[in-house]
Amino acid sequence: MPDPSIRKIVIVGGGTAGWMAAAPLAQRFAGATNATGTVRCEVVLVESPDIGTVGVGEATLPTIRAYNQSLGLDGADFVQRTQGSFKLGIEFRDWGRVGHRFFHGFGDFGPAIQGLSPWQHWLRLQREVDKLPSYEDWSTATAMAKGNRFTPPEPGAPSAANAYSFAYHFDAGLYAAYLREYAMARGAQRVQGTIVDVELRPEDGFVAAVKLQDGRRVEGDLFIDCSGFRALLIGGAMQSPYEDWSSLLPCDRPRPCPASASRR
C-alpha cells in the first residue's frame, strides 16, 4: 500500500496568492522534522521570471489582520515594508441606484444595549423620530474615515473606542516579496522556471509533477494552483475551467491603474 503521507507540497505560481499560501505552510511544516531528524514536509514554490503578476495597490478586509497575526508579523514593520495605509471601510456609490451611496464602516457601532446591537436600536428610532441622523454618525470607523483620522481599537471592556475594525491598503508586489522573505527564512524553497507541461498519475488522474522549460521535473504529493488567470493546473491539466458569472455582475473585470505620486 503506498504511503499516504504528504511529504512535499508544490505551489504553482508566485505573486501575492502564491506566497500567501507558502508562508503559513513554511511556518508550520517546512522546518519541522520527525523523530529521525527528517524534514516532515517540503514546501516548494515554482514561479516564472518571465510571467508578470497582476496587482497594484491591494485593498483588503479586516480578516487580513488575522492572517498576519497567525504568522506573527510585526504590524509596524508590515506597514512600512509594504508602503501600507489603514482602511476603515468601503464606500459604495450608485450601488442600489444612480446617485445613492453608503459607507460600510468596518466593525459594529458600539457595545450592546440591553443585549441588542446599537444598529437595531437605530432602526427602531428611525420609525419613531423624524429626521434621525444617518446610522453612519453612530459608527466610529465611519466618523474617523470622514475626518481622515485613525487610531487602533483600544483594549479593554467593549466601548465605542474598540467596537470597530480596520484593514489595509498596500502594494501587492511588496507584500508578495515580504512574504517570500518570510517563507524562505522558514525553509520554503523557491524554484524559478516556466512550466511547460503537467504530468498526471495514470492510476487516479491527480497531478504527479510539473515539467519546466529547461527540462527540470518538480514532483509533489500536494499541488496548489496559484497561477492566476492561467489556471495552469485547475483549468488546464484538471479541465475544470472558471465559471463565467459576468452576466450576474454589474462590474465583471478589474481595472488596475498604476500611478506615481510625488511627496512634498
Secondary structure, DSSP 8 states (H G I E B T S, - for coil): -------EEEEE--HHHHHHHHHHHIIIIIT-B-TTS-BS-EEEEEE-TTS----SEEE--THHHHHHHHHT--HHHHHHHTT-EEE-EEEEESSSSTT-EEEEESB-SSS-BTTB-HHHHHHHHHHHSTT---GGGG-HHHHHHHTT-------SSSSTTTSB--EEEEEHHHHHHHHHHHHHHTT-EEEE--EEEEEE-TTT--EEEEEETTS-EEE-SEEEE--GGG-IIIIIIS-------GGG-S--S-----------
